Amino acid sequence: MPIDMETFSESADEELTEVTNAERVVRFLSQNDDKAFTASEIAERTSVKKASVGTVLRRLRERGLVEHKGDYWAIGDEEAVRDAFRFHRDVDALDERFGAEDLDEWRERAATDGSE
């Protein structure tokens, strides 16, 4: 999605970095922690495609980051959310320093090490 030149000029690098759909949803719900929203409302307000929001919300619920009741979704345990963001930031820093891990290589090594 394009941005205007004023935003481009005045924003820090971190502010212009693409975020995942999950990050968009968690940030939105965290900023609105006094309310619960339907999946459609979340999609509309986060610019995440409606077809993706359901999957994102289910995965976030499995991790304890959001809560679900009826048709509504809300931010989950604030401590779990903070821990998840810290972990994500730490992994990004390690990837930047040492290079991203090759998941296929890791899985192959794990399978080999597990069979010995």
Secondary structure, 3 states (H helix, E strand, C coil): CCCCHHHHHHCCHHHHCCCCHHHHHHHHHHHCCCCCEEHHHHHHHHCCCHHHHHHHHHHHHHCCCEEEECCEEEECCHHHHHHHHHHHHHHHHHHHHHCCCCHHHHHHHHHHHHCC
